[in-house]
Amino acid sequence: MDETLTSRRVSARRDGSNGHRFMDLSHEIVSGATAYPGLPQPVLNDHITREQSREVYAPGTEFHTARLCLVGQTGTYLDVPFHRYADGYDLTRLDLSQVAHVPTVVIDTDDRQILPESFARRRISGRAVLFRTGWSQFWGTEAYGSGQHPHLTEEAARRLAAAGPAVVGIDSLNIDGTHTGERPAHTELLGAGIPVVEHLTNLSQLPAEGARFTAVPVKVAGLGTFPVRAFATWSRWV
């Protein structure tokens, strides 16, 4: 494919002629890395190489088929209630209206323990609430998984769940603190049927309001967590 044409197409998608901008909010998944600390890392192998495929197809026609083994908590991923609750809905029953083209409100905070006051005066109901902490700058370093990451307090999680957002995301290791075995944010949000997206990135590029958020996982039965290609779109004139 012509590199100049490809470059033009990519540029057009980022800042389209229709007046909308696109921002990728996902970390890249890399074989051997990028899963949640302490969990098995993703492994990508050839299942059928291009050379092997030539034995099957007509001359000049070849394909690559890969095999990917990973845990759900890899890269940027979404949790649904089944992740926390045995009777919660799994990925196949996720309501797409909660995670596709959702009006977004970005909450800026530099607190390690995020309090209800950070979003008390913002419109929350039916929106994608994204916590912009800046922690994603440490992705790929020891600091990222050190346990010092920003997270919601129990009271913040309770009030946020009561406010009825469509989905909640954060650019941090975990929406909960990991210094104890308790997970109040997952408990409150997933208990209220609100999906959670963790390990977002590039939130610094988003306007405080006016963007639309999308983070859709693969439709896998019996799973409560899976990577997503999260992204935001907004008018260039916001």
N, C-alpha and C positions, 0 to 999 in steps of 0.2 A: 504494500500500500504506500502511496506517495506520502512522504513525511510532511511536506508542506501542507497538503490537504488535511492530513490528520491533525496537525497543529492548529489549523484554522477551525476545524470542527470542535476541538477541545476548547479553544478560546470562546467560540460561540456558545458552547454549553455553559461555561462559567459566567458569562455575561451576555445573555442571549439578546438577539435582535428584537425579541418581544418585550424587552425592558425589564427582565428579571435576572437576578443573580442567583447562583448556586454555590453552596459551600458544603464540602464534604466534612462531616463531623466524626468520621470513623478512623480508628487506628488501622494500619496495615497488619494483616495476619501473616506471620513469617514462620516457615517450618523450623521447629526447634526452639521457638520462643513465643512470647505474647499471650500465653494463657495466664490465668490468675495464679499468683505466687503459691507454690506448694502443690499445684495440680499438674497432671501430665501435659507436656507441651505438644503442640500440633506436629504431626508428621505427614509430609507430602511425598508420595512415591509415584513412580511410573507404574501404571497398570498395563497399558499398551503403548509402547514407544512409537514414534513416527516411522522408524525403520521397520518395526514389526507390522504396522498397519499397511505398509506398501505391499505386503504379501496377500492382502485381502482385497484391496481396492484397485481400480484401473490405474494404469501408468499416469503419473503426475498428480494423483489424488492420495493424500495422506492426512492422518489425524493423530492427535495426542489425547490419550485417556489417562487421567490421573486418579489416584486413590488418596483421599484425605481422611486422616484419623484425628479427631479432636474432641475435647470436652466442651460442653456448652459455654462455659465461662472462658472464652477465648476472644481476644481483641475487644472490640466494642460490642456489648451484648445486651439483650433484653431479657428481663425476668417477668414471667406471668405467675399468677397465684399458685399453680401446681409446684413451682420451685419451693415454696414455703409450706403449702398445705396439700395434704393427700387428696382432699376433695375439691381442690381449686381447679379452675379451667387450665387446660394445657395449650400449647401453641396452635393447635388446630381450631380452637374455639376463640381465639383472639379476635376481637371486634376491630376490623381494619380502620374504622372511623376514629379509634383511639390513638392510632399510630401513623396515620397517613394524612399529609397535608393539614396538620393541626395548627391552629393559631398559637403562636409562641409568646411566652413572657420569659425574659432572661433575668435572673436574680443575681446581682453581683454581691459577692461576699469574700472577705479575706479572713473570716473567723474559722478556727479549727472546729469548733462546735457551733453549728449553724442554728440560730435561735428563731423562734416564730416571728420576731420583729423584722427579720430580713425580708419577709414577704407580706407583712400584715396589711399594707396599703395597696397591694397589687391585685389586679383582677385575675383570679385563679381558675374559677369554675369552667370546665370544658376545654382548658388550654393545656398545651405542653409547657410544663414548668421546668426550665433548665437552669441549674445552679452553676454559675460561672465562678469558679474558685481559683483558676490558674494552675491547679495541681497537675494538669496534663503536661506541663513543661518538663516534669520529671520522668515522663514515660520512658521506659528502657533503662532506668538507673535504679540503684539500690534504694534511693530515697523514696521512689514511688511506692514501694511496698513496705516501707518502714513502719507503718502503723500510725504515722503522724498526720495522715491525710485529713482533709476537711470532711465533715459528715453531719448529718442531721441529729439533733438531740431527740430524745423520746417525745418531748412536748411539741417540738416543731413537726415531727412526723405525724403526731396525732392531729394537730390543727390542719396540717396540709391535707391529710386524708379527708378530714371533715369538709374542707373547702371544695372538694370534688374536681380535681384536675383530671384531664384525659389520660395523661402520662407524665411521669417525672423523670428527669435525667440529671446527671452530674458528671463533671469532667475530673473525677477522682477515682481512687482505688475501689471505694465502696461507699454506698450511701449511708451505711452504718459505721460506727466505730468498731474496731476489731480488737480492742484491749480487753474485752470480756467475751463470753460466749453468747451474750444477748444480742439480738438483732431487731430492735424496736421499729426501725424505719421499714424494713422488709415486712415485719409483722403487721404494722398499721396499713401501709400502702397496698401490699398484696392482699391483705385481708379485706380491703375495701374494693378489690377488683381493679386496682390501678397498676398498670405495668410500670416497670422501672428500667431505665437504661443507664448503664454504668460505663466508665472509661470513654466518655466523649472527648473530643478534641476540637480545636479551632473555634471554640465559642467566643473567643476575643473578636472574631470577625462579624459577629451577629449584632444587629440593632437590638435595643432593649425590648422593643415590641415591633410588630409588623411582619415578622417572618412566619413561614409555615414549616413545620417540622415533620419529617418522615423517618421512621425506623422500623422496617418490616422484616421479620425473621422468616425462615423457611417453615413450611407447614408440616411439622413432624409430630405424629401422634405419640403421646406418652412422654413428652419433654416439656420442661418448664423454663428452660433457658437456652438461648441460641444466639450466635453472632448476627449482627445486623449491619447493613450499609446505611448508616444514619446520615441525613443531609438536611439542609435548610434552603429554602428559596424565599426571596423577597424582591420587591420592586427596587430598582436602582434609585428611585426617587423617595424612598422612605427616609 
